[in-house]
Amino acid sequence: QVQLVESGGGLVQTGGSLNLSCTASGGRFSISTIGWYRHGPGGQRDLVVAITSEDKDNTIYTTSAKGRFIITRDNDKSTSFLKMSSLEPENTSVYSCRSASALGDYWGQGIQVTVSS
């Protein structure tokens, strides 16, 4: 069983930055693709950015995240980091991380990010 815990959220002004972390316990972090998702108004979770497993180490950015967000991973610490810059009120949401591999698909509880205008 894999548990994911997000941290680093909070309140920031427009144009500010936040650094989110997602730390995993259990499982094999290095073989997992890690994604960050935002919760939509209908309860869905929409992909923001993702980084593939250690041997591929490819990153995937949605249009809204490209140029402003950076995803990285530290497999020794079983942690993924999401650096969010130039934040706008439209980025306000709950952000969850996801770990996906052949061993299973797991989600964190999510963390609130609020951008004030």
Steps between C-alpha positions, in 0.01 A plus 500: 500500500627843406418813695553845351512818706500845346640807670592860421163641407352820634404854414704713262444824314470524125841468342638309796644150522441183696696178527295186545640167610361150471669238716429131456529220750485138392519369147779574254506870438771491236294293256188713539376779281412791726232744401361815653131564449265780590146440616236637269159645592326178407720289723725381220877511524676659206863436418734795548845346463659156516841340508565146388702233677869514568620329186304732274483821703277675251278789604154584378358851532155620416474826312407698809799368694766530234753770578365562851508163677792260538472141616797308634557186701749372754479123502730470799245697702197349325383854440374700208513878496281745316630854476218733405589852388313802367187374668161641407163484675394242239759264648304486826403140566576188697804325352553126534792283402465160344740207481440256218692185410440137417472445877202728539347845481494720811389850592583745772230682694574830336610839619343842460664768290335841513614794290360837601453783255 
